[in-house]
Amino acid sequence: MGTAEGVDLRVELAGIPLKNPFLVCSGTFGNGREMSELVDLEALGGLMTKAVTLRPCAGNPPPRLWETRWGVLNSIGLENKGLERFLSEDLPWLSRFDLPVWVNVAGFSSREYVEVASAVSRSGMVAAVELNISCPNVERGGAHFSRHPGEAAGLVARVREVVDIPLFVKLPPLAVGMGEMARAVAEAGADGLSLVNTIPAMAVDVERACPRLGNVTGGLSGPALHPVAVHAVWEASGAVDLPVIGMGGVWSCSDAIELLMAGAGAVAVGTLNLVDPRAVPRLVEELRGFMSAKGYRTVTEMVGLLRRKGWR
Amino acid sequence: MNLPPHLFKATLLERRDYGCASELVFRVPPGFQPQPGQFLHLLCDGEGRVLRRPFSVFGHDGRSASVLVREVGGGSAWLRRRIPGDELDVLGPLGRGFDLDVEGEEALLVAGGAGVAPLAYLGRRLGERGAKATLLWGMESGEEYGALPERLGEEIDLRLATADGSRGKRGTVLDLLPPGRPEAGFRYYACGPRPMLLALASRLVPGRLSSLQVSVEERMACGLGACRGCAVPVADPPGGYRAACREGPVFGGEELDWERLRVSI
């Protein structure tokens, strides 16, 4: 599908070839199986799994969802079956497809991150590790790592020692210091960045005077997050020479192209998958049409285009 | 085993208004076979709305299906403004429906408010199978759902309770249950507000919880079990959750952790 109509959608991230630049974000596509009745998994550029922790994790008390204007708050709390069942049930099923898989690794301590990342890397069924140090919904769920570049770098360095495949680090949107954070994790050995995770957020039921979420606070995703993601990609890609996967409220093809032009080497669709499981194949076709109309022959021509045009 | 869901644009054939709710009847594709208790996930456009809204299947005749939309917010209000000829964006049928095997027992369908939708569909299906089924329906007042009680009464044995006593028995739907501890011989199917479900469960002796099936209402995102947003507390494993959209929305009474359901009201 790469070169039809003179348009080449293929991209390469940290040495991983993708047939198109659209991945699906962690937590919005399960581990593929849940969505596979509705969408051809091989139409995706790549899949980022639901977060995996060392032990099974029940997740947060409900309600876990609240819709805001052009956004969604969630506080899932890393619900998953744990590393052992992920390796024995989900990963073998996923590996049958021609589909690069990023495994989202989460933990409640540095040791857990290292243990999960090491096992995932050794499985031989995975393209890359996505280190989730930015889940806003779990105490000690990694978010403290992403508040301090030194702590983040320390964790990345430890995980780097046990991972033989590309290591991406997923960061939250940072109002200040995105460049500093990107440099810290790059120097610690990261091969790429995932930008951005949800932004900490909250909503209140004023009739009952109580929080909308059982966990009180959550993370905001959806279109409301998109310009924040574009900014984060812009800042990070200006600071480090690492591939960036841009994500955050991609709702249309032009949203995705914004992230590419700001510096992302690929994009990931998140909340939109929850509304339209077939969003990625649709966006792929729209991107092909856009490139054809504008005369772009490769996706790479659009990546970081703003800086190449002189914007700083 | 459920068939895979469809994702399709459905032409609205008819909108029947019943007081606070509207039945939306739309065309469905070939092979669309919803089980009672399964739901459809409908897109609601406009004003920054992002997620689909889940509605239990209310009716299905092979070529068309319907849902009952009660206005509770902007999304349902938008749906109620659709007119015949409009297109709906539908994902479904989704989830696990009711177990229709009553094994010779009598089915009591216990509905609160708009929770009548899946139970009316269930009642029709049970009737087709020759099972004895009675629909018990509680609402605020006799006018709340317009002429819907008359229509459902033509299809199924229906008894009403109203909070203001304007129609049927004064009280809640639970006042329509057989007096005392329900004895063996009944299967209970329920859908309605959480307090109603809790009260019903507490009326059943613990050993009889397995005779109860409930359809739970939760805020949902994907509808496919991928995001784990619609968590329902379950008894096994202790402290664990199941996704209402995939492992539900129908759960056996013995599957749920009723204590945690009570706390999270």
Interface residues (C-beta under 8 A of the other chain):
Chain A: G27 T28 F29 G30 E34 M35 E37 L38 K50 A58 G59 N60 P61 P62 P63 R64 L65 W66 E67 T68 R69 W70 G71 V72 N74 I76 E79 G214 G222 P223 T271 N273 L274 V275 D276 P277 R278
Chain B: P4 P5 L7 L43 E47 G48 R49 V50 L51 R52 L91 E218 R219 M220 A221 C222 L224 G225 A226 C227 R228 G229 C230 A231 V232 P233 P237 G239 G240 Y241 R246 R260 S264
